[in-house]
Amino acid sequence: MSESGFDANAIDETIHGRVRLGIMAYLAQSSPAAFTELAQVLETTNGNLSVHLTKLEGAGYVAVSKRFEGKKPLTEVTLTEAGAAAWSRYLDTLRALF
């Protein structure tokens, strides 16, 4: 930590990236969200989104569930309690920079 109190290491690298940041921000307002909805909103490919969701899921920040709605498969992503707490810490860290 520098004399100014800024600590770049406090920034959560799991969240800090365009797609993962977008996922967390979107889910903080609209959880759960359909996989296809996230891909569309974030303007990313399904494969790219899947990679980022796997990283967030591994950290315990999101939960991914698959089910059928009628005969159509539906993949939903939910922000977990740990994810909500991590998102809050991330925002607090950024606010401390100002």
BANUGU-809691 format. One line per 5 residues: number of its first residue (from 1); for each residue z, x, y of N, C-alpha, C. Coordinates in steps of 0.05 Angstrom, whole numbers, plus 5000, padded with zeros to 4 digits. Atoms other than C-alpha are relative to their C-alpha. Example, Ala and Ser with C-alpha at 12.3 -4.5 7.8 and 13.67 -1.06 7.14 Angstrom:
<guvexs>
1> 5000,5018,4976,5156,5246,4910,5000,5018,5024  4999,4984,4976,5143,5273,4979,5014,4985,5022
</guvexs>
This chain:
<guvexs>
1> 5000,5017,4977,5000,5000,5000,5000,5018,5025  5002,4984,4975,4982,5027,5069,5023,4992,5018  4979,5006,4981,5028,5028,5129,4996,4972,5012  5005,5026,4988,4994,4964,5154,5009,4978,4981  4993,5020,5019,5017,4928,5091,4977,4990,4983
6> 5023,5009,5016,4947,4919,5064,4999,5015,4974  5002,4989,5026,4941,4929,4990,4976,4989,4986  5024,5009,5012,4871,4924,4963,5003,4994,4970  4995,5005,5029,4899,4926,4892,5012,4973,4995  4989,5026,5003,4931,4859,4904,4979,4978,4996
11> 5022,5020,5003,4863,4824,4904,4994,4997,4970  5004,5006,5028,4854,4791,4836,4970,5004,4993  5028,4994,5007,4790,4822,4808,4988,4980,4982  5010,5020,5018,4784,4767,4757,4987,4977,5016  5010,5021,4983,4772,4717,4813,4979,5011,5020
16> 5016,4989,4978,4739,4763,4865,4972,5008,4992  5029,4997,5006,4665,4756,4852,4987,4974,5006  5012,5024,4989,4615,4706,4878,5002,4976,4981  5001,5022,5019,4608,4663,4815,5028,4991,4992  4972,5007,5008,4681,4666,4792,5015,4988,5024
21> 4987,5011,4976,4705,4654,4863,4990,4971,5005  5011,5027,4997,4659,4594,4867,5011,4981,4980  4988,5017,5021,4684,4567,4801,5028,4992,5007  4972,5006,4994,4756,4572,4822,5002,4982,5024  4999,5017,4976,4744,4542,4891,4991,4972,4994
26> 5009,5027,5007,4705,4484,4862,5020,4985,4983  4981,5013,5018,4755,4470,4807,5026,4993,5014  4976,5006,4985,4812,4473,4857,4998,4972,5013  5005,5026,4987,4781,4410,4888,4990,4979,4980  5013,5019,5018,4745,4378,4829,5003,5008,4970
31> 4995,4994,5028,4778,4392,4762,5008,4975,4985  5020,4984,5014,4754,4378,4710,4972,4996,5012  5028,5002,4992,4681,4391,4723,4982,5005,4976  5020,4996,5021,4621,4387,4676,4987,5028,5004  5014,4974,5000,4589,4454,4658,4974,4998,5017
36> 5026,5003,4986,4522,4429,4683,5004,4996,5030  4993,5004,4972,4554,4407,4749,5006,5026,5013  4993,4974,4989,4583,4476,4760,4975,5018,5003  5024,4984,4999,4517,4510,4744,4982,4992,5024  5016,5010,4978,4481,4466,4794,5012,5006,5027
41> 4986,4995,4974,4533,4472,4850,5000,5030,5007  4998,4971,4996,4538,4548,4841,4973,5013,5000  5028,4989,5001,4462,4556,4833,4998,5025,4983  5000,4978,5019,4470,4599,4772,4988,4990,4974  5011,5008,5026,4439,4600,4703,5023,4993,4982
46> 4980,5007,5020,4476,4571,4644,5012,5025,4987  4990,4976,5012,4481,4640,4613,5019,5016,5018  4983,4986,4981,4510,4672,4675,5026,4985,5004  4976,5016,4997,4559,4615,4684,5018,5004,4976  4984,4997,5025,4581,4621,4612,5015,5026,4999
51> 4987,4974,4999,4596,4695,4620,5024,5000,5018  4978,5000,4981,4639,4683,4681,5023,4981,4991  4980,5018,5010,4675,4624,4649,5016,5013,4977  4987,4986,5022,4691,4667,4588,5021,5019,5012  4981,4982,4987,4724,4718,4634,5024,4985,5011
56> 4978,5016,4989,4765,4664,4670,5017,4987,4978  4986,5012,5023,4783,4631,4604,5017,5021,4987  4984,4978,5012,4806,4698,4576,5025,5006,5016  4976,4995,4982,4853,4705,4636,5019,4976,5000  4983,5024,5000,4880,4635,4623,4997,4983,5025
61> 5004,5014,4975,4853,4609,4689,4986,4974,4997  5015,5025,5005,4807,4556,4661,5001,4994,4970  5003,5009,5028,4802,4515,4597,4973,4987,4997  5027,5011,5005,4734,4498,4568,5002,4982,4975  5000,5018,5023,4728,4437,4523,4973,4988,4996
66> 5026,5012,5007,4669,4408,4487,5005,4974,4984  4998,5026,5014,4660,4336,4465,4973,4986,5003  5025,5016,4998,4607,4283,4458,5006,4976,5016  4999,5025,4985,4596,4227,4507,4976,4984,4990  5021,5013,5014,4557,4179,4465,4988,5020,4980
71> 5013,4980,5017,4506,4224,4431,4994,5026,5015  5005,4976,4984,4504,4275,4488,5024,5019,5000  4978,4982,4998,4545,4338,4485,5009,5004,5029  4989,4996,4974,4591,4349,4545,5020,5022,4999  4981,4977,4998,4625,4414,4563,5014,4997,5027
76> 4984,5003,4975,4681,4407,4614,5017,5025,5004  4984,4977,4993,4718,4461,4651,5023,4989,5018  4976,5009,4985,4789,4449,4676,5016,5024,5010  4983,4980,4990,4831,4492,4721,5028,4997,4988  4973,5001,5013,4896,4509,4684,5022,5004,5021
81> 4977,4995,4982,4965,4513,4714,5001,5029,5009  5000,4971,4994,4961,4589,4710,4977,5006,5020  5022,4996,4982,4893,4585,4744,5005,4990,5028  4993,5011,4973,4919,4542,4801,5019,5019,5014  4981,4981,4989,4976,4592,4811,4985,5025,5009
86> 5016,4976,4993,4927,4651,4810,4983,4995,5025  5017,5007,4976,4882,4615,4860,5017,5000,5025  4982,5001,4977,4941,4603,4906,5008,5029,5009  4993,4972,4994,4962,4677,4901,4976,5014,5013  5024,4988,4989,4890,4698,4914,4996,4993,5029
91> 5003,5009,4973,4886,4656,4977,5021,5012,5018  4978,4988,4984,4954,4682,5001,4994,5029,5006  5007,4972,4996,4930,4753,4991,4979,5003,5021  5020,4999,4980,4868,4740,5032,5011,4993,5028  4988,5007,4974,4908,4706,5087,5016,5023,5012
96> 4984,4978,4990,4953,4767,5092,4983,5022,5013  5018,4980,4987,4892,4807,5114,4996,4994,5030  5005,5008,4972,4889,4769,5180,5024,5003,5018
</guvexs>
